[in-house]
């Protein structure tokens, strides 16, 4: 790719990653959540693949393994699901705790970030799974396309 595309990718990637993280963390009070934020986050990986090539992105992601991120997301999600077993499976046991603030007021509220209990943590877990899964799919498709182009 051209120097302009690579420069713009370097400038835009942090903003895209930050926006994806914002969507994940605010999913319980705004439209969005783990899947949507993970898809935005993975779109930054797609931009990097287009700008710098699949082999260079693959080298970087091998050091920061996608399977570790995906497995960590699964373990976090399952752990949170079983942690609420004192009352019910998937019980929101952190609502009202000092860690996640007060119990939200009945009816419309201004969207306090610290009233979600386990929901923001579950959004993070789903986001980790989606980031790793979509990034791996895009990377494998790009690698397969580049290898098919080399054979011709």
Secondary structure, 3 states (H helix, E strand, C coil): CCHHHHHHHHHHHHHHHHHHHHHHHCCCCCCCCHHHHHHHHHHHHHHHHHHHCHHHHHHHHHHCCHHHHHHHHHHHHHHHHHHCCCCCCCCCCCCCCCCCCCCCCCCCCCCCHHHCCCHHHHHHHHHHHHHHHHHHHHHHHHHHHHHHHHHC
